[in-house]
């Protein structure tokens, strides 16, 4: 299952306004492969670019910024728990 699907699965049963449960994100992190760690890093880069675009757009609102921040935060929580075999990708 791709990383994006795993992150979506972590949100099952969670109200739209609530944060992803940390316990679920940590469980995802423990099972990440080196490939998924690479995907997460690429997604963080993509989110960073999106955050920069939003900050320059006078039409954007705080919800857009929050969505990007929360997505970055969820990935960071998962990455903190990745296994030693996958952690070499982070280096």
C-alpha positions in Angstrom: 0.0 0.0 0.0 1.5 3.4 -1.0 2.4 5.9 1.8 -0.4 8.2 0.8 -3.0 5.5 1.3 -1.5 4.6 4.7 -1.8 8.2 5.8 -5.4 8.3 4.5 -6.1 5.1 6.4 -4.8 6.7 9.6 -7.6 9.3 9.2 -10.4 6.8 9.0 -13.0 7.6 11.6 -11.4 10.9 12.4 -13.5 14.1 12.0 -12.3 16.5 9.3 -11.3 19.2 11.8 -9.4 16.8 14.1 -5.7 15.8 13.8 -4.6 12.4 12.8 -4.0 10.2 15.8 -0.3 10.2 16.8 -0.5 6.6 17.7 -1.5 5.6 14.2 1.1 7.8 12.6 3.8 6.3 14.8 2.6 2.8 13.8 2.9 3.8 10.1 6.4 5.1 10.8 7.6 1.9 12.3 6.6 0.0 9.1 8.1 2.4 6.6 10.4 1.0 3.9 13.3 2.9 2.5 11.2 3.6 -0.6 8.4 5.0 1.5 10.8 7.2 3.4 12.0 8.5 0.0 8.3 9.2 -0.9 7.8 11.0 2.4 10.8 13.2 1.8 9.6 14.0 -1.7 6.1 14.8 -0.3 7.7 17.1 2.3 9.5 19.0 -0.5 6.3 19.3 -2.4 4.4 20.6 0.6 7.2 23.1 1.3 6.8 24.5 -2.2 3.0 24.6 -1.8 3.4 26.5 1.5 5.6 29.1 -0.2 3.0 29.6 -3.0 0.2 29.9 -0.5 2.2 32.5 1.5 2.6 34.6 -1.6 -1.0 34.4 -2.7 -3.2 37.2 -1.4 -6.3 35.1 -2.0 -5.2 32.3 0.3 -6.7 31.7 3.7 -5.4 30.3 7.0 -7.1 27.0 6.4 -4.8 26.4 3.3 -1.8 27.1 5.4 -3.0 24.9 8.2 -3.7 22.0 5.9 -0.1 22.1 4.6 1.3 22.4 8.1 -0.7 19.5 9.4 0.3 17.3 6.5 4.0 18.1 7.1 3.5 17.4 10.8 2.0 14.0 10.2 4.8 13.0 7.9 7.4 14.2 10.5 5.7 12.1 13.2 5.8 9.0 11.0 9.4 9.6 9.9 10.6 9.9 13.6 9.6 6.3 14.1 11.1 4.7 11.0 13.2 1.7 11.4 17.0 1.6 11.3 16.9 -0.1 7.9 14.8 2.8 6.5 16.5 5.5 8.4 19.6 5.4 6.2 17.4 7.0 3.5 16.9 10.0 5.8 20.6 10.5 6.1 
